[in-house]
């Protein structure tokens, strides 16, 4: 049974286009760097509290991603996106109320951001599942569109924020609630999985390989070798001159085999899993006339002699192939993944890459503030402000540090968008054209990511280097997350993809929380108690990036191990 790639093509294309819009509306958690400094200042919290808030967002998208994946796999994208849109609407609405009334409640803010994170990741996972399931032969390319839109969201909404909501974070939060919630809700009615046929990679039983030994005697033109599957072994028998079946007492063939070529030659052959269909195992065996009588006498099978046959025909026993059983029930899937060493290694790789990148993404607002207010001798602030104006085209800077924050968020978002888009096409290209692992892209990004950390360690007060670091880290984040969904789909199939990917996304929480908390501790300890502002430039956060720099090399080692495992399987 082969995939019908033209089935429901208009509906699948419509779903893909709408998925881009929904993913765009779902990507706003990365906008946190734009309004977080203003929110923290208004309600009177500390930078360490901001790290807790960013963790809450990732708890919603990380821990919430697992139940979201279960919902998506069970109920489909439509219902899941409706649930996610509700979370986005209510989360941002609550933040708007908190900001307007200056409610200094850290738990309430965390709950609101967690709700936003859960709603966003539910919508995003649903669009990703629909894209990859509707275009299984082009998973990387199809998945690149919603993945890229998810990364581009921060740029688009940061431009909107700077243009229409400058100095009005409360209005921005209300806009996000109404706009993003509505787009996701309406889009849910257009996103479904339309393919009639199941992806061959998702079959619960897959024949890995069957090796047929050499046959000492050849078959005549009238004799066609046959293979049958039993509980204990595969049996290969030959037909006598009258075309009689000798297949362990069972008729194996159906109309779907008519007109196909024989599976085995006279001298023996090997049958790979790519030759065998996952539903019927014996796709390429010719059907014999249905009028023939099945001979299943034990003696005949033992001796290889069919009644009425003019000669003996050989019977060949084929060793039992390895059958891989894939669980489909949610708890079974989770248990299977958590006991799979390869999955756990992928889990570690995503934890490191995502945790390192997200630490920068959620902290960039404070990095920009520290860079803007760098003033060890109380004479550098205006000089730096003019430099910021230069890199933004010489236009007047409105809001000073807030403008620099918006610039960095836009750079990160554009770089992430580009990385995600490129990764989809590039991973498909190298995987199909050169038959090499998609993970080489992740290995390369780990090196570039280390360069970004190095810049943050040594950049005291240079706006150009801040933008370069944002571009590098944002691009690496996009490349890694544009590549990895296809890696997981290839490895574990699309049928339970959302559950597997939701489980994977739990991993970054520990790395992110540890790095962010340490970042906040350093930032608070170096800030002026009177103003709450750190004037020391990179000294405000340098230690956090020294740790993340070291973790980049650990990430490289983990990815190389995965590439080695993948190479052995090939």
Residue pairs with C-beta under 8 A, 6 or more apart in sequence:
1 197
1 277
1 278
1 279
1 280
2 197
2 277
3 136
3 137
3 195
3 197
3 199
3 200
4 195
4 196
4 197
5 137
7 194
7 195
7 196
7 197
8 194
8 195
8 196
11 192
11 194
12 134
12 135
12 194
12 195
14 190
15 130
15 131
15 134
15 190
15 191
15 192
15 194
16 130
16 131
16 134
16 135
16 142
16 145
16 146
18 187
18 190
18 191
19 127
19 128
19 130
19 131
19 145
19 146
19 149
19 187
19 191
20 127
20 145
20 146
20 149
21 149
21 183
21 187
22 81
22 123
22 126
22 127
22 146
22 183
22 184
22 187
22 188
22 191
23 123
23 124
23 127
23 128
23 145
23 146
23 147
23 149
23 150
23 153
24 149
24 150
24 152
24 153
24 156
24 183
25 88
25 123
25 153
25 179
25 180
25 181
25 183
25 184
25 187
26 84
26 88
26 119
26 120
26 121
26 123
26 124
26 127
26 150
26 153
26 180
26 184
27 120
27 124
27 149
27 150
27 151
27 152
27 153
27 154
28 88
28 92
28 116
28 120
28 153
28 154
28 157
28 176
28 180
29 57
29 61
29 113
29 116
29 117
29 120
30 151
30 153
30 154
30 361
30 409
30 412
30 413
30 416
31 153
31 154
31 157
31 158
31 161
31 176
31 409
32 53
32 54
32 57
32 113
32 362
32 365
33 154
33 361
33 362
33 363
33 364
33 365
33 405
33 408
33 409
33 412
34 154
34 157
34 158
34 161
34 172
34 365
34 402
34 405
34 406
34 409
35 161
35 169
35 172
35 173
36 50
36 53
36 54
36 362
36 365
36 366
37 365
37 366
37 369
37 401
37 402
37 405
38 169
38 402
39 95
39 98
39 99
39 109
39 169
40 46
40 47
40 49
40 50
41 532
42 99
42 102
42 169
43 98
43 99
43 102
43 103
43 104
43 105
43 109
44 102
44 104
45 104
45 106
45 109
46 520
46 524
46 532
47 366
47 519
47 520
47 523
47 524
47 527
48 517
48 520
48 521
48 523
48 524
49 106
49 520
50 366
50 520
51 362
51 363
51 513
51 516
51 517
51 519
51 520
52 106
52 110
52 517
53 106
53 109
53 110
53 113
54 113
54 358
54 362
54 363
54 512
54 516
55 110
55 509
55 512
55 513
55 516
55 517
56 109
56 110
56 111
56 113
56 114
56 117
57 113
57 114
57 116
57 117
57 362
58 117
58 358
58 508
58 509
58 512
58 513
59 114
59 117
59 509
60 87
60 113
60 114
60 115
60 116
60 117
60 118
60 119
60 120
60 121
61 117
61 118
61 120
61 121
61 505
62 117
62 121
62 505
62 506
62 507
62 508
62 509
63 506
63 509
64 114
64 117
64 118
64 121
64 122
65 118
65 121
65 122
65 125
65 501
65 502
65 503
65 505
65 506
66 334
66 499
66 502
66 503
66 505
66 506
67 502
68 80
68 84
68 118
68 121
68 122
68 125
68 498
68 502
69 125
69 497
69 498
69 499
69 500
69 501
69 502
69 503
70 330
70 498
70 499
70 502
71 79
71 80
71 83
71 122
72 80
72 122
72 125
72 126
72 129
72 498
73 129
73 330
73 495
73 496
73 497
73 498
73 499
74 330
76 192
76 193
77 126
77 127
77 129
77 130
77 188
77 191
77 192
77 193
78 188
78 189
78 191
78 192
79 188
80 122
80 123
80 125
80 126
80 188
81 122
81 123
81 126
81 127
81 184
81 185
81 187
81 188
81 191
82 185
82 188
83 119
83 122
84 118
84 119
84 120
84 121
84 122
84 123
84 126
84 184
85 119
85 123
85 180
85 181
85 182
85 183
85 184
85 185
85 188
86 119
86 181
86 185
87 115
87 116
87 118
87 119
87 120
87 122
88 116
88 119
88 120
88 123
88 176
88 177
88 180
88 181
88 184
89 119
89 177
89 178
89 180
89 181
89 182
89 185
90 115
90 119
90 177
91 112
91 113
91 114
91 115
91 116
91 117
91 119
91 177
92 112
92 116
92 173
92 174
92 176
92 177
92 180
92 181
93 173
93 174
93 177
94 108
94 111
94 112
94 115
95 109
95 112
95 113
95 116
95 173
95 177
96 170
96 173
96 174
96 177
97 103
98 105
98 108
98 109
98 112
99 169
99 170
99 173
100 170
119 184
121 502
121 505
123 184
124 146
124 150
125 498
125 501
125 502
126 191
126 498
127 146
127 191
128 143
128 146
128 147
128 485
128 497
128 498
128 501
129 193
129 494
129 497
129 498
130 191
130 192
130 193
131 142
131 143
131 145
131 146
132 139
132 142
132 143
132 485
132 486
132 489
132 494
132 497
133 193
133 195
133 199
133 494
133 497
134 142
134 193
134 194
134 195
135 141
135 142
136 195
136 199
136 201
136 494
138 428
139 428
139 485
139 486
139 489
139 490
139 494
140 423
140 424
140 425
140 426
140 427
140 428
140 431
140 438
140 482
140 483
140 486
141 424
141 425
141 428
142 424
143 424
143 482
143 485
143 486
143 489
144 420
144 421
144 423
144 424
144 425
144 482
145 421
145 424
147 420
147 421
147 423
147 424
147 478
147 481
147 482
147 485
148 417
148 418
148 420
148 421
148 424
148 478
148 482
149 417
150 420
151 413
151 416
151 417
151 419
151 420
151 474
151 477
151 478
151 481
152 413
152 414
152 416
152 417
153 413
154 409
154 410
154 412
154 413
154 416
155 409
155 410
155 413
155 414
155 417
156 413
157 176
158 406
158 409
158 410
158 413
159 410
160 172
160 175
161 172
161 406
162 398
162 403
162 406
164 171
164 175
165 171
165 172
165 175
166 398
166 399
166 402
167 398
167 399
167 402
198 495
199 493
199 494
199 495
200 277
200 278
201 489
201 490
201 493
201 494
202 326
202 493
202 494
202 495
202 496
203 278
203 279
203 326
204 325
204 326
204 327
204 328
205 278
205 323
205 324
205 325
205 326
206 273
206 278
206 323
206 324
206 326
207 273
207 276
207 278
207 281
207 321
207 322
207 323
208 273
208 321
208 322
208 323
208 324
209 270
209 271
209 272
209 273
209 321
209 322
210 227
210 234
210 270
210 271
210 272
210 276
210 318
210 321
211 270
211 271
211 318
211 319
212 236
212 264
212 268
212 269
212 270
212 271
212 316
212 318
213 268
213 316
213 318
214 267
214 268
215 225
215 266
215 267
215 268
215 314
215 316
216 314
217 314
218 266
218 267
219 225
219 238
219 266
219 313
220 241
222 239
222 240
222 241
222 243
223 238
223 239
223 240
223 241
223 313
224 238
224 239
224 243
224 262
224 286
224 288
225 236
225 237
225 238
225 239
225 262
225 263
225 264
225 266
225 316
226 236
226 237
226 238
226 239
226 245
226 246
226 247
226 252
226 285
227 234
227 235
227 236
227 263
227 264
227 271
227 282
227 285
227 318
228 234
228 235
228 236
228 237
228 247
228 248
228 250
228 252
229 281
229 282
230 248
232 320
233 317
233 318
233 319
233 320
234 317
234 318
234 319
234 320
234 321
235 247
235 248
235 315
235 316
235 317
235 318
236 264
236 315
236 316
236 317
236 318
237 246
237 247
237 301
237 304
237 313
237 314
237 315
237 316
238 246
238 304
238 313
238 314
238 315
239 245
239 246
239 288
239 313
240 246
240 306
240 308
240 309
240 310
240 311
240 313
241 309
241 310
242 292
242 308
242 309
243 288
243 289
243 292
244 292
244 293
244 295
244 306
244 308
244 309
245 251
245 252
245 288
245 292
245 293
245 294
245 295
246 295
246 296
246 300
246 301
246 306
246 313
246 315
247 294
248 296
248 301
249 294
249 296
250 294
250 296
251 294
252 282
252 285
253 282
253 285
253 286
253 287
253 288
254 280
254 287
255 287
256 280
256 283
257 280
257 282
257 283
257 284
257 285
257 286
257 287
258 286
258 287
259 286
260 283
260 284
260 285
260 286
261 284
261 286
262 284
262 285
262 286
263 269
263 271
263 275
263 282
263 284
263 285
264 271
275 283
275 284
276 282
276 283
276 284
277 283
295 306
295 307
297 307
300 306
300 307
301 315
303 312
304 312
304 313
304 314
304 315
305 312
305 313
306 313
326 336
326 492
326 493
326 495
326 496
327 333
327 335
327 336
327 496
328 495
328 496
330 499
333 496
333 499
333 500
334 499
334 503
337 343
337 492
337 499
337 500
337 503
338 344
338 503
342 491
342 562
342 565
343 491
343 492
343 500
345 558
345 561
345 562
345 565
346 484
346 487
346 488
346 491
346 504
346 562
347 503
347 504
347 507
348 507
348 558
349 442
349 555
349 558
349 559
349 562
350 480
350 484
350 504
350 505
350 507
350 508
351 507
351 508
351 510
351 511
352 511
352 551
352 552
352 554
352 555
352 558
353 442
353 445
353 446
353 449
353 476
353 477
353 480
353 555
354 477
354 480
354 481
354 505
354 507
354 508
354 511
354 512
355 507
355 508
355 509
355 510
355 511
355 512
355 514
355 515
355 551
356 449
356 453
356 511
356 515
356 548
356 551
356 552
356 555
357 449
357 473
357 474
357 476
357 477
357 480
358 477
358 508
358 512
359 511
359 512
359 515
359 516
359 519
359 544
359 548
360 367
360 412
360 452
360 456
360 469
360 470
360 473
360 548
361 412
361 473
361 474
361 477
362 512
362 516
363 516
363 519
363 541
363 544
364 405
364 408
364 409
364 412
364 470
365 405
365 408
365 409
366 519
366 523
366 540
366 541
367 408
367 456
367 466
367 541
368 401
368 404
368 405
368 407
368 408
368 466
369 401
369 404
369 405
369 533
369 534
370 523
370 533
370 534
370 535
370 536
370 537
370 538
370 540
370 541
371 384
371 404
371 459
371 461
371 463
371 466
371 537
371 538
372 381
372 384
372 385
372 388
372 400
372 401
372 404
373 381
373 401
373 533
373 534
373 535
374 380
374 381
374 384
374 460
374 461
374 535
374 536
374 537
375 381
375 535
376 535
376 536
376 537
380 461
384 461
384 463
385 397
385 400
387 463
388 397
388 403
388 404
388 407
388 463
389 395
389 396
389 397
391 407
391 463
391 464
391 467
392 403
392 407
397 403
397 404
404 463
404 466
407 467
408 466
408 467
408 470
411 467
411 470
411 471
411 474
412 470
412 471
412 473
412 474
412 477
413 474
414 471
414 474
415 470
415 471
415 472
415 473
415 474
415 475
415 477
415 478
416 474
416 475
416 477
416 478
417 478
418 475
418 478
419 445
419 474
419 475
419 476
419 477
419 478
419 479
419 480
419 482
420 478
420 479
420 481
420 482
421 478
421 482
422 478
422 479
422 482
423 441
423 478
423 479
423 480
423 481
423 482
423 483
424 482
424 483
424 486
426 441
426 483
427 438
427 441
427 482
427 483
427 486
427 487
428 486
430 436
430 438
430 440
430 441
431 437
431 438
431 486
431 490
435 570
437 562
437 563
437 566
437 567
438 483
438 486
438 487
438 490
439 483
439 487
439 559
439 562
439 563
439 566
440 563
441 479
441 480
441 483
442 479
442 480
442 483
442 484
442 559
443 556
443 559
443 560
443 563
444 479
445 475
445 476
445 479
445 480
446 476
446 552
446 553
446 555
446 556
446 559
447 552
447 556
448 472
448 475
448 476
449 472
449 473
449 476
449 552
449 555
450 549
450 552
450 553
451 472
452 469
452 472
452 473
452 476
453 473
453 545
453 546
453 548
453 549
453 552
454 549
455 465
455 468
455 469
455 472
456 469
456 538
456 541
456 542
456 545
457 538
457 542
457 545
457 546
457 549
458 538
459 465
459 466
459 469
459 537
459 538
460 537
460 538
460 539
461 537
461 538
484 504
485 497
485 501
488 497
488 500
488 501
488 504
489 497
492 500
511 551
515 544
515 547
515 548
518 543
518 544
518 547
519 541
519 544
522 540
522 541
522 542
522 543
522 544
523 534
523 540
523 541
526 534
526 536
526 539
526 540
527 533
527 534
527 540
528 534
528 535
534 540
